[in-house]
Amino acid sequence: TWNLGTLQPNDSRKVSVTLNPAGIGVVKNTATAKAGCAAAVTASTSTEVLGIPAILLEVIDVEDPIEVGGNETYEIAVTNQGSDTGTNVKITCVLEDAMQYVSSSGPTRGTCADGKNVIFDPLPTLASKAKATWKVVVKAAGEGDVRFKVNMIEDCLKRTVEETEATNFYK
């Protein structure tokens, strides 16, 4: 509430309000001006508050180092840190020559048709503050300092997000 005092003919005053919305949706603001010698007038406006997904990609190896012939499990976690639902989250993993695909699991099905790329079906939605986790198990087929690479894309992203996890395969 503002008390603008006395206004002379053709005078005007401006007031403003700043709001911090509590969530996504439509915010309606209505203002009413009243005076002792005039009828009240009202004006309204609506503002649509939009959210945005903010997708975080994390990749870890469960054990490191791994002896050649043993299995390593990689965990891929995608967290929506944003205020709106993320859509169409796609995960692709790239295996190096010293890695042999064993299995994959998670909220969507993963396949490894060519022995080097594990491709998961898209996750249709990831709610605000939600987390989805996939796992890929590989066999250490040869020794070396290897890298497990994960690519992720989502509808709001303009570029692919890449994350790489180093693992030591030893004899």
N, CA and C atoms as an extended XYZ file, in Angstrom:
513
Properties=species:S:1:pos:R:3:atomname:S:1:resname:S:1:resid:I:1 pbc="F F F"
N         0.846       -1.173        0.000 N   THR     1
C         0.000        0.000        0.000 CA  THR     1
C         0.890        1.234        0.000 C   THR     1
N         0.593        2.160       -0.901 N   TRP     2
C         1.307        3.425       -0.966 CA  TRP     2
C         0.316        4.567       -0.736 C   TRP     2
N         0.706        5.527        0.063 N   ASN     3
C        -0.073        6.756        0.206 CA  ASN     3
C         0.647        7.810       -0.619 C   ASN     3
N         0.029        8.203       -1.743 N   LEU     4
C         0.680        9.114       -2.679 CA  LEU     4
C         0.413       10.584       -2.361 C   LEU     4
N        -0.331       10.853       -1.337 N   GLY     5
C        -0.609       12.241       -0.972 CA  GLY     5
C        -1.599       12.877       -1.941 C   GLY     5
N        -1.566       14.184       -2.014 N   THR     6
C        -2.488       14.927       -2.876 CA  THR     6
C        -1.917       15.021       -4.283 C   THR     6
N        -2.756       14.700       -5.273 N   LEU     7
C        -2.374       14.829       -6.676 CA  LEU     7
C        -3.156       15.992       -7.284 C   LEU     7
N        -2.471       16.894       -7.887 N   GLN     8
C        -3.104       18.010       -8.589 CA  GLN     8
C        -3.597       17.519       -9.948 C   GLN     8
N        -4.504       18.249      -10.618 N   PRO     9
C        -4.968       17.846      -11.952 CA  PRO     9
C        -3.767       17.612      -12.874 C   PRO     9
N        -3.825       16.501      -13.630 N   ASN    10
C        -2.806       16.049      -14.585 CA  ASN    10
C        -1.493       15.596      -13.923 C   ASN    10
N        -1.430       15.507      -12.599 N   ASP    11
C        -0.258       14.954      -11.916 CA  ASP    11
C        -0.287       13.428      -12.008 C   ASP    11
N         0.860       12.822      -11.842 N   SER    12
C         0.924       11.359      -11.794 CA  SER    12
C         2.051       10.949      -10.850 C   SER    12
N         1.978        9.738      -10.369 N   ARG    13
C         3.017        9.141       -9.535 CA  ARG    13
C         3.196        7.704      -10.028 C   ARG    13
N         4.420        7.228       -9.951 N   LYS    14
C         4.706        5.836      -10.329 CA  LYS    14
C         5.144        5.079       -9.090 C   LYS    14
N         4.663        3.885       -8.981 N   VAL    15
C         5.095        2.975       -7.933 CA  VAL    15
C         5.439        1.652       -8.611 C   VAL    15
N         6.234        0.840       -7.950 N   SER    16
C         6.580       -0.466       -8.528 CA  SER    16
C         6.659       -1.497       -7.420 C   SER    16
N         6.560       -2.721       -7.826 N   VAL    17
C         6.666       -3.840       -6.904 CA  VAL    17
C         7.551       -4.894       -7.565 C   VAL    17
N         8.394       -5.514       -6.783 N   THR    18
C         9.240       -6.597       -7.260 CA  THR    18
C         8.831       -7.859       -6.520 C   THR    18
N         8.569       -8.905       -7.281 N   LEU    19
C         8.126      -10.164       -6.684 CA  LEU    19
C         9.164      -11.242       -6.930 C   LEU    19
N         9.282      -12.148       -6.003 N   ASN    20
C        10.129      -13.316       -6.145 CA  ASN    20
C         9.201      -14.528       -6.112 C   ASN    20
N         8.878      -15.093       -7.278 N   PRO    21
C         7.898      -16.181       -7.298 CA  PRO    21
C         8.392      -17.410       -6.548 C   PRO    21
N         7.461      -18.110       -5.931 N   ALA    22
C         7.786      -19.312       -5.169 CA  ALA    22
C         7.868      -20.548       -6.059 C   ALA    22
N         7.375      -20.453       -7.282 N   GLY    23
C         7.396      -21.600       -8.167 CA  GLY    23
C         6.975      -21.224       -9.567 C   GLY    23
N         6.868      -22.235      -10.408 N   ILE    24
C         6.477      -22.070      -11.801 CA  ILE    24
C         4.968      -21.880      -11.872 C   ILE    24
N         4.512      -21.050      -12.793 N   GLY    25
C         3.076      -20.842      -12.978 CA  GLY    25
C         2.784      -19.407      -13.359 C   GLY    25
N         1.522      -19.043      -13.288 N   VAL    26
C         1.098      -17.697      -13.643 CA  VAL    26
C         0.903      -16.894      -12.359 C   VAL    26
N         1.508      -15.719      -12.324 N   VAL    27
C         1.370      -14.803      -11.194 CA  VAL    27
C         0.500      -13.641      -11.667 C   VAL    27
N        -0.587      -13.381      -10.947 N   LYS    28
C        -1.479      -12.278      -11.308 CA  LYS    28
C        -1.302      -11.166      -10.284 C   LYS    28
N        -1.133       -9.952      -10.790 N   ASN    29
C        -0.983       -8.785       -9.927 CA  ASN    29
C        -2.103       -7.810      -10.251 C   ASN    29
N        -2.812       -7.361       -9.239 N   THR    30
C        -3.907       -6.415       -9.414 CA  THR    30
C        -3.615       -5.189       -8.564 C   THR    30
N        -3.743       -4.015       -9.173 N   ALA    31
C        -3.551       -2.744       -8.466 CA  ALA    31
C        -4.861       -1.968       -8.489 C   ALA    31
N        -5.168       -1.352       -7.368 N   THR    32
C        -6.367       -0.522       -7.253 CA  THR    32
C        -5.959        0.846       -6.740 C   THR    32
N        -6.445        1.887       -7.430 N   ALA    33
C        -6.201        3.267       -6.983 CA  ALA    33
C        -7.507        3.822       -6.424 C   ALA    33
N        -7.425        4.418       -5.243 N   LYS    34
C        -8.600        4.982       -4.581 CA  LYS    34
C        -8.304        6.432       -4.203 C   LYS    34
N        -9.323        7.257       -4.263 N   ALA    35
C        -9.195        8.651       -3.834 CA  ALA    35
C       -10.503        9.077       -3.192 C   ALA    35
N       -10.434       10.092       -2.356 N   GLY    36
C       -11.627       10.549       -1.664 CA  GLY    36
C       -12.678       11.142       -2.586 C   GLY    36
N       -12.265       11.684       -3.723 N   CYS    37
C       -13.223       12.369       -4.594 CA  CYS    37
C       -13.396       11.694       -5.941 C   CYS    37
N       -12.964       10.435       -6.088 N   ALA    38
C       -13.092        9.743       -7.374 CA  ALA    38
C       -13.403        8.269       -7.120 C   ALA    38
N       -14.008        7.651       -8.125 N   ALA    39
C       -14.297        6.220       -8.034 CA  ALA    39
C       -13.000        5.420       -8.142 C   ALA    39
N       -12.927        4.296       -7.440 N   ALA    40
C       -11.748        3.423       -7.496 CA  ALA    40
C       -11.595        2.857       -8.897 C   ALA    40
N       -10.341        2.693       -9.342 N   VAL    41
C       -10.033        2.058      -10.624 CA  VAL    41
C        -9.060        0.914      -10.358 C   VAL    41
N        -9.169       -0.122      -11.184 N   THR    42
C        -8.360       -1.324      -10.995 CA  THR    42
C        -7.722       -1.719      -12.325 C   THR    42
N        -6.485       -2.183      -12.266 N   ALA    43
C        -5.787       -2.728      -13.429 CA  ALA    43
C        -5.085       -4.009      -12.989 C   ALA    43
N        -5.013       -4.993      -13.890 N   SER    44
C        -4.380       -6.274      -13.579 CA  SER    44
C        -3.424       -6.662      -14.692 C   SER    44
N        -2.449       -7.436      -14.327 N   THR    45
C        -1.545       -8.025      -15.312 CA  THR    45
C        -1.152       -9.417      -14.820 C   THR    45
N        -0.843      -10.280      -15.759 N   SER    46
C        -0.394      -11.634      -15.427 CA  SER    46
C         0.993      -11.845      -15.998 C   SER    46
N         1.814      -12.542      -15.249 N   THR    47
C         3.158      -12.874      -15.688 CA  THR    47
C         3.331      -14.381      -15.563 C   THR    47
N         3.800      -14.992      -16.638 N   GLU    48
C         4.065      -16.427      -16.593 CA  GLU    48
C         5.495      -16.650      -16.122 C   GLU    48
N         5.641      -17.385      -15.046 N   VAL    49
C         6.954      -17.712      -14.494 CA  VAL    49
C         7.368      -19.062      -15.068 C   VAL    49
N         8.456      -19.049      -15.809 N   LEU    50
C         8.961      -20.265      -16.439 CA  LEU    50
C        10.121      -20.824      -15.629 C   LEU    50
N        10.320      -22.106      -15.722 N   GLY    51
C        11.462      -22.749      -15.085 CA  GLY    51
C        12.450      -23.183      -16.144 C   GLY    51
N        13.543      -23.726      -15.692 N   ILE    52
C        14.553      -24.247      -16.611 CA  ILE    52
C        15.198      -25.474      -15.978 C   ILE    52
N        15.370      -26.529      -16.757 N   PRO    53
C        16.129      -27.662      -16.239 CA  PRO    53
C        17.613      -27.287      -16.184 C   PRO    53
N        18.336      -27.843      -15.257 N   ALA    54
C        19.785      -27.660      -15.153 CA  ALA    54
C        20.362      -29.043      -14.873 C   ALA    54
N        20.855      -29.668      -15.918 N   ILE    55
C        21.214      -31.084      -15.858 CA  ILE    55
C        22.698      -31.257      -15.516 C   ILE    55
N        22.958      -32.018      -14.441 N   LEU    56
C        24.314      -32.326      -13.987 CA  LEU    56
C        24.628      -33.776      -14.340 C   LEU    56
N        25.789      -34.012      -14.934 N   LEU    57
C        26.261      -35.357      -15.279 CA  LEU    57
C        27.467      -35.691      -14.411 C   LEU    57
N        27.415      -36.868      -13.764 N   GLU    58
C        28.541      -37.356      -12.969 CA  GLU    58
C        28.809      -38.811      -13.322 C   GLU    58
N        30.090      -39.184      -13.420 N   VAL    59
C        30.483      -40.559      -13.742 CA  VAL    59
C        31.581      -40.993      -12.774 C   VAL    59
N        31.402      -42.173      -12.180 N   ILE    60
C        32.439      -42.713      -11.294 CA  ILE    60
C        32.687      -44.184      -11.619 C   ILE    60
N        33.898      -44.640      -11.327 N   ASP    61
C        34.174      -46.073      -11.348 CA  ASP    61
C        34.032      -46.567       -9.917 C   ASP    61
N        33.399      -47.720       -9.745 N   VAL    62
C        33.124      -48.234       -8.406 CA  VAL    62
C        34.407      -48.690       -7.723 C   VAL    62
N        35.297      -49.336       -8.474 N   GLU    63
C        36.586      -49.774       -7.942 CA  GLU    63
C        37.676      -49.322       -8.897 C   GLU    63
N        38.838      -49.032       -8.359 N   ASP    64
C        39.980      -48.635       -9.177 CA  ASP    64
C        41.211      -48.812       -8.310 C   ASP    64
N        42.196      -49.565       -8.700 N   PRO    65
C        42.412      -50.207       -9.995 CA  PRO    65
C        41.704      -51.559      -10.108 C   PRO    65
N        41.697      -52.092      -11.324 N   ILE    66
C        41.075      -53.385      -11.618 CA  ILE    66
C        42.112      -54.281      -12.306 C   ILE    66
N        42.192      -55.519      -11.841 N   GLU    67
C        43.101      -56.471      -12.473 CA  GLU    67
C        42.513      -56.934      -13.802 C   GLU    67
N        43.383      -57.110      -14.793 N   VAL    68
C        42.944      -57.599      -16.101 CA  VAL    68
C        42.190      -58.908      -15.908 C   VAL    68
N        41.035      -59.011      -16.530 N   GLY    69
C        40.152      -60.161      -16.389 CA  GLY    69
C        39.005      -59.882      -15.429 C   GLY    69
N        39.154      -58.848      -14.603 N   GLY    70
C        38.099      -58.480      -13.656 CA  GLY    70
C        37.099      -57.520      -14.268 C   GLY    70
N        36.004      -57.322      -13.563 N   ASN    71
C        34.961      -56.414      -14.036 CA  ASN    71
C        34.996      -55.083      -13.284 C   ASN    71
N        34.723      -54.023      -14.022 N   GLU    72
C        34.591      -52.678      -13.458 CA  GLU    72
C        33.176      -52.185      -13.730 C   GLU    72
N        32.571      -51.582      -12.714 N   THR    73
C        31.242      -50.989      -12.862 CA  THR    73
C        31.381      -49.478      -12.864 C   THR    73
N        30.801      -48.859      -13.875 N   TYR    74
C        30.753      -47.399      -13.959 CA  TYR    74
C        29.324      -46.954      -13.657 C   TYR    74
N        29.204      -45.973      -12.770 N   GLU    75
C        27.896      -45.413      -12.430 CA  GLU    75
C        27.774      -44.030      -13.059 C   GLU    75
N        26.675      -43.838      -13.759 N   ILE    76
C        26.389      -42.583      -14.453 CA  ILE    76
C        25.174      -41.962      -13.769 C   ILE    76
N        25.360      -40.810      -13.150 N   ALA    77
C        24.262      -40.141      -12.444 CA  ALA    77
C        23.922      -38.838      -13.160 C   ALA    77
N        22.638      -38.659      -13.423 N   VAL    78
C        22.140      -37.428      -14.034 CA  VAL    78
C        21.155      -36.812      -13.049 C   VAL    78
N        21.440      -35.581      -12.618 N   THR    79
C        20.609      -34.883      -11.641 CA  THR    79
C        20.067      -33.603      -12.272 C   THR    79
N        18.770      -33.382      -12.113 N   ASN    80
C        18.164      -32.142      -12.586 CA  ASN    80
C        18.176      -31.148      -11.430 C   ASN    80
N        19.120      -30.233      -11.445 N   GLN    81
C        19.260      -29.234      -10.392 CA  GLN    81
C        18.346      -28.034      -10.623 C   GLN    81
N        17.638      -28.021      -11.749 N   GLY    82
C        16.835      -26.871      -12.137 CA  GLY    82
C        15.450      -26.852      -11.528 C   GLY    82
N        14.654      -25.913      -12.027 N   SER    83
C        13.305      -25.683      -11.502 CA  SER    83
C        12.212      -26.254      -12.398 C   SER    83
N        12.573      -26.814      -13.552 N   ASP    84
C        11.589      -27.381      -14.466 CA  ASP    84
C        12.031      -28.776      -14.884 C   ASP    84
N        11.120      -29.537      -15.422 N   THR    85
C        11.384      -30.909      -15.854 CA  THR    85
C        12.316      -30.933      -17.065 C   THR    85
N        13.312      -31.798      -17.005 N   GLY    86
C        14.169      -32.052      -18.159 CA  GLY    86
C        13.509      -33.107      -19.027 C   GLY    86
N        13.739      -33.025      -20.330 N   THR    87
C        13.104      -33.971      -21.246 CA  THR    87
C        14.118      -34.578      -22.214 C   THR    87
N        13.873      -35.832      -22.542 N   ASN    88
C        14.620      -36.534      -23.575 CA  ASN    88
C        16.112      -36.618      -23.246 C   ASN    88
N        16.439      -37.126      -22.057 N   VAL    89
C        17.834      -37.275      -21.639 CA  VAL    89
C        18.417      -38.502      -22.344 C   VAL    89
N        19.489      -38.282      -23.113 N   LYS    90
C        20.120      -39.374      -23.866 CA  LYS    90
C        21.548      -39.574      -23.372 C   LYS    90
N        21.876      -40.836      -23.070 N   ILE    91
C        23.205      -41.209      -22.568 CA  ILE    91
C        23.855      -42.158      -23.563 C   ILE    91
N        25.106      -41.851      -23.928 N   THR    92
C        25.916      -42.722      -24.775 CA  THR    92
C        27.283      -42.870      -24.121 C   THR    92
N        27.774      -44.106      -24.038 N   CYS    93
C        29.069      -44.382      -23.422 CA  CYS    93
C        30.027      -44.920      -24.485 C   CYS    93
N        31.285      -44.507      -24.391 N   VAL    94
C        32.301      -44.932      -25.349 CA  VAL    94
C        33.346      -45.754      -24.601 C   VAL    94
N        33.562      -46.987      -25.070 N   LEU    95
C        34.534      -47.897      -24.456 CA  LEU    95
C        35.845      -47.862      -25.231 C   LEU    95
N        36.957      -47.930      -24.508 N   GLU    96
C        38.267      -48.023      -25.153 CA  GLU    96
C        38.568      -49.486      -25.471 C   GLU    96
N        39.636      -49.718      -26.253 N   ASP    97
C        39.981      -51.072      -26.700 CA  ASP    97
C        40.225      -52.042      -25.549 C   ASP    97
N        40.727      -51.561      -24.411 N   ALA    98
C        41.015      -52.442      -23.276 CA  ALA    98
C        39.762      -52.813      -22.491 C   ALA    98
N        38.593      -52.321      -22.926 N   MET    99
C        37.331      -52.607      -22.239 CA  MET    99
C        36.456      -53.512      -23.091 C   MET    99
N        35.839      -54.479      -22.427 N   GLN   100
C        34.888      -55.374      -23.104 CA  GLN   100
C        33.538      -55.229      -22.404 C   GLN   100
N        32.502      -54.928      -23.173 N   TYR   101
C        31.154      -54.738      -22.618 CA  TYR   101
C        30.649      -56.024      -21.975 C   TYR   101
N        30.085      -55.903      -20.759 N   VAL   102
C        29.485      -57.034      -20.051 CA  VAL   102
C        27.981      -56.835      -19.919 C   VAL   102
N        27.562      -55.692      -19.346 N   SER   103
C        26.129      -55.455      -19.145 CA  SER   103
C        25.868      -53.979      -18.872 C   SER   103
N        24.593      -53.639      -18.894 N   SER   104
C        24.176      -52.281      -18.553 CA  SER   104
C        22.797      -52.339      -17.910 C   SER   104
N        22.512      -51.328      -17.075 N   SER   105
C        21.213      -51.258      -16.412 CA  SER   105
C        20.899      -49.804      -16.096 C   SER   105
N        19.648      -49.569      -15.754 N   GLY   106
C        19.228      -48.219      -15.399 CA  GLY   106
C        17.769      -47.998      -15.703 C   GLY   106
N        17.331      -46.748      -15.648 N   PRO   107
C        15.923      -46.446      -15.896 CA  PRO   107
C        15.512      -46.630      -17.350 C   PRO   107
N        16.488      -46.699      -18.267 N   THR   108
C        16.195      -47.008      -19.670 CA  THR   108
C        17.134      -48.113      -20.131 C   THR   108
N        16.744      -48.788      -21.184 N   ARG   109
C        17.497      -49.933      -21.700 CA  ARG   109
C        18.746      -49.462      -22.440 C   ARG   109
N        19.857      -50.173      -22.188 N   GLY   110
C        21.104      -49.898      -22.888 CA  GLY   110
C        21.486      -51.052      -23.777 C   GLY   110
N        22.048      -50.727      -24.945 N   THR   111
C        22.510      -51.755      -25.878 CA  THR   111
C        23.918      -51.414      -26.340 C   THR   111
N        24.665      -52.450      -26.675 N   CYS   112
C        26.020      -52.291      -27.192 CA  CYS   112
C        26.125      -53.139      -28.451 C   CYS   112
N        25.772      -52.549      -29.567 N   ALA   113
C        25.721      -53.296      -30.828 CA  ALA   113
C        27.097      -53.471      -31.461 C   ALA   113
N        27.988      -52.497      -31.296 N   ASP   114
C        29.276      -52.532      -31.996 CA  ASP   114
C        30.467      -52.845      -31.090 C   ASP   114
N        30.220      -53.108      -29.815 N   GLY   115
C        31.293      -53.429      -28.882 CA  GLY   115
C        32.027      -52.231      -28.325 C   GLY   115
N        31.798      -51.042      -28.835 N   LYS   116
C        32.516      -49.845      -28.382 CA  LYS   116
C        31.609      -48.732      -27.879 C   LYS   116
N        30.328      -48.759      -28.228 N   ASN   117
C        29.395      -47.706      -27.815 CA  ASN   117
C        28.175      -48.323      -27.142 C   ASN   117
N        27.920      -47.886      -25.914 N   VAL   118
C        26.725      -48.313      -25.194 CA  VAL   118
C        25.731      -47.165      -25.324 C   VAL   118
N        24.590      -47.457      -25.923 N   ILE   119
C        23.586      -46.429      -26.177 CA  ILE   119
C        22.339      -46.766      -25.370 C   ILE   119
N        21.942      -45.823      -24.519 N   PHE   120
C        20.735      -46.001      -23.710 CA  PHE   120
C        19.556      -45.326      -24.406 C   PHE   120
N        18.387      -45.971      -24.300 N   ASP   121
C        17.163      -45.330      -24.790 CA  ASP   121
C        16.975      -44.018      -24.036 C   ASP   121
N        16.383      -43.006      -24.675 N   PRO   122
C        16.178      -41.716      -23.996 CA  PRO   122
C        15.269      -41.849      -22.774 C   PRO   122
N        15.595      -41.086      -21.743 N   LEU   123
C        14.730      -40.963      -20.570 CA  LEU   123
C        13.750      -39.836      -20.883 C   LEU   123
N        12.433      -40.140      -20.978 N   PRO   124
C        11.471      -39.121      -21.437 CA  PRO   124
C        11.429      -37.870      -20.570 C   PRO   124
N        11.455      -38.033      -19.235 N   THR   125
C        11.401      -36.867      -18.344 CA  THR   125
C        12.259      -37.094      -17.115 C   THR   125
N        12.794      -35.989      -16.592 N   LEU   126
C        13.515      -36.001      -15.330 CA  LEU   126
C        13.043      -34.771      -14.560 C   LEU   126
N        12.259      -35.013      -13.510 N   ALA   127
C        11.632      -33.937      -12.738 CA  ALA   127
C        12.679      -33.052      -12.071 C   ALA   127
N        12.267      -31.854      -11.730 N   SER   128
C        13.117      -30.940      -10.986 CA  SER   128
C        13.582      -31.610       -9.692 C   SER   128
N        14.874      -31.544       -9.433 N   LYS   129
C        15.536      -32.099       -8.242 CA  LYS   129
C        15.613      -33.628       -8.239 C   LYS   129
N        15.209      -34.274       -9.329 N   ALA   130
C        15.263      -35.739       -9.409 CA  ALA   130
C        16.624      -36.197       -9.937 C   ALA   130
N        16.941      -37.473       -9.673 N   LYS   131
C        18.201      -38.065      -10.100 CA  LYS   131
C        17.924      -39.414      -10.746 C   LYS   131
N        18.610      -39.706      -11.839 N   ALA   132
C        18.524      -41.010      -12.506 CA  ALA   132
C        19.940      -41.580      -12.589 C   ALA   132
N        20.061      -42.898      -12.378 N   THR   133
C        21.380      -43.532      -12.375 CA  THR   133
C        21.390      -44.747      -13.295 C   THR   133
N        22.399      -44.814      -14.149 N   TRP   134
C        22.631      -45.953      -15.026 CA  TRP   134
C        23.938      -46.606      -14.606 C   TRP   134
N        24.101      -47.895      -14.946 N   LYS   135
C        25.347      -48.608      -14.673 CA  LYS   135
C        25.790      -49.337      -15.937 C   LYS   135
N        27.091      -49.333      -16.147 N   VAL   136
C        27.696      -50.090      -17.241 CA  VAL   136
C        28.824      -50.919      -16.637 C   VAL   136
N        28.789      -52.223      -16.898 N   VAL   137
C        29.835      -53.130      -16.420 CA  VAL   137
C        30.696      -53.523      -17.615 C   VAL   137
N        32.019      -53.367      -17.447 N   VAL   138
C        32.964      -53.761      -18.486 CA  VAL   138
C        33.984      -54.716      -17.886 C   VAL   138
N        34.541      -55.559      -18.729 N   LYS   139
C        35.629      -56.452      -18.335 CA  LYS   139
C        36.939      -55.787      -18.735 C   LYS   139
N        37.920      -55.826      -17.838 N   ALA   140
C        39.256      -55.315      -18.149 CA  ALA   140
C        39.922      -56.328      -19.070 C   ALA   140
N        39.960      -56.027      -20.363 N   ALA   141
C        40.480      -56.962      -21.366 CA  ALA   141
C        41.973      -56.783      -21.615 C   ALA   141
N        42.522      -55.677      -21.195 N   GLY   142
C        43.943      -55.412      -21.384 CA  GLY   142
C        44.395      -54.388      -20.365 C   GLY   142
N        45.714      -54.319      -20.145 N   GLU   143
C        46.197      -53.394      -19.131 CA  GLU   143
C        46.357      -51.995      -19.705 C   GLU   143
N        46.329      -51.005      -18.785 N   GLY   144
C        46.560      -49.631      -19.212 CA  GLY   144
C        45.773      -48.625      -18.392 C   GLY   144
N        46.056      -47.372      -18.686 N   ASP   145
C        45.363      -46.228      -18.111 CA  ASP   145
C        44.215      -45.923      -19.074 C   ASP   145
N        43.017      -46.392      -18.750 N   VAL   146
C        41.899      -46.313      -19.688 CA  VAL   146
C        40.909      -45.224      -19.289 C   VAL   146
N        40.096      -44.818      -20.253 N   ARG   147
C        39.070      -43.799      -20.029 CA  ARG   147
C        37.709      -44.330      -20.457 C   ARG   147
N        36.736      -44.155      -19.574 N   PHE   148
C        35.332      -44.471      -19.854 CA  PHE   148
C        34.662      -43.123      -20.115 C   PHE   148
N        34.173      -42.930      -21.325 N   LYS   149
C        33.628      -41.632      -21.721 CA  LYS   149
C        32.111      -41.706      -21.824 C   LYS   149
N        31.444      -40.679      -21.283 N   VAL   150
C        29.985      -40.595      -21.341 CA  VAL   150
C        29.591      -39.277      -22.004 C   VAL   150
N        28.677      -39.364      -22.957 N   ASN   151
C        28.089      -38.190      -23.600 CA  ASN   151
C        26.625      -38.124      -23.205 C   ASN   151
N        26.156      -36.916      -22.890 N   MET   152
C        24.758      -36.724      -22.524 CA  MET   152
C        24.225      -35.496      -23.253 C   MET   152
N        22.981      -35.617      -23.712 N   ILE   153
C        22.276      -34.484      -24.304 CA  ILE   153
C        20.849      -34.513      -23.780 C   ILE   153
N        20.248      -33.338      -23.716 N   GLU   154
C        18.869      -33.191      -23.228 CA  GLU   154
C        18.254      -32.068      -24.039 C   GLU   154
N        16.929      -32.030      -24.137 N   ASP   155
C        16.267      -31.078      -25.032 CA  ASP   155
C        16.651      -29.624      -24.799 C   ASP   155
N        16.919      -29.210      -23.565 N   CYS   156
C        17.243      -27.801      -23.305 CA  CYS   156
C        18.703      -27.466      -23.600 C   CYS   156
N        19.546      -28.478      -23.787 N   LEU   157
C        20.966      -28.244      -24.017 CA  LEU   157
C        21.247      -28.019      -25.496 C   LEU   157
N        22.143      -27.094      -25.774 N   LYS   158
C        22.529      -26.800      -27.156 CA  LYS   158
C        23.719      -27.658      -27.593 C   LYS   158
N        24.485      -28.147      -26.600 N   ARG   159
C        25.675      -28.948      -26.885 CA  ARG   159
C        25.698      -30.173      -25.986 C   ARG   159
N        26.403      -31.194      -26.437 N   THR   160
C        26.577      -32.421      -25.663 CA  THR   160
C        27.463      -32.156      -24.445 C   THR   160
N        27.095      -32.758      -23.318 N   VAL   161
C        27.923      -32.720      -22.111 CA  VAL   161
C        28.772      -33.984      -22.112 C   VAL   161
N        30.072      -33.848      -21.853 N   GLU   162
C        30.981      -34.994      -21.840 CA  GLU   162
C        31.620      -35.131      -20.460 C   GLU   162
N        31.709      -36.364      -20.014 N   GLU   163
C        32.368      -36.662      -18.739 CA  GLU   163
C        33.214      -37.910      -18.963 C   GLU   163
N        34.429      -37.919      -18.426 N   THR   164
C        35.347      -39.043      -18.606 CA  THR   164
C        35.849      -39.512      -17.237 C   THR   164
N        35.891      -40.830      -17.057 N   GLU   165
C        36.396      -41.412      -15.817 CA  GLU   165
C        37.618      -42.260      -16.130 C   GLU   165
N        38.732      -42.006      -15.436 N   ALA   166
C        39.975      -42.758      -15.619 CA  ALA   166
C        39.982      -43.961      -14.701 C   ALA   166
N        40.465      -45.089      -15.237 N   THR   167
C        40.597      -46.322      -14.445 CA  THR   167
C        41.914      -46.978      -14.835 C   THR   167
N        42.576      -47.585      -13.870 N   ASN   168
C        43.830      -48.292      -14.129 CA  ASN   168
C        43.551      -49.788      -14.194 C   ASN   168
N        43.770      -50.399      -15.359 N   PHE   169
C        43.690      -51.845      -15.542 CA  PHE   169
C        45.106      -52.377      -15.462 C   PHE   169
N        45.374      -53.345      -14.555 N   TYR   170
C        46.735      -53.841      -14.359 CA  TYR   170
C        46.785      -55.354      -14.419 C   TYR   170
N        48.000      -55.885      -14.656 N   LYS   171
C        48.250      -57.338      -14.649 CA  LYS   171
C        48.894      -57.714      -13.343 C   LYS   171
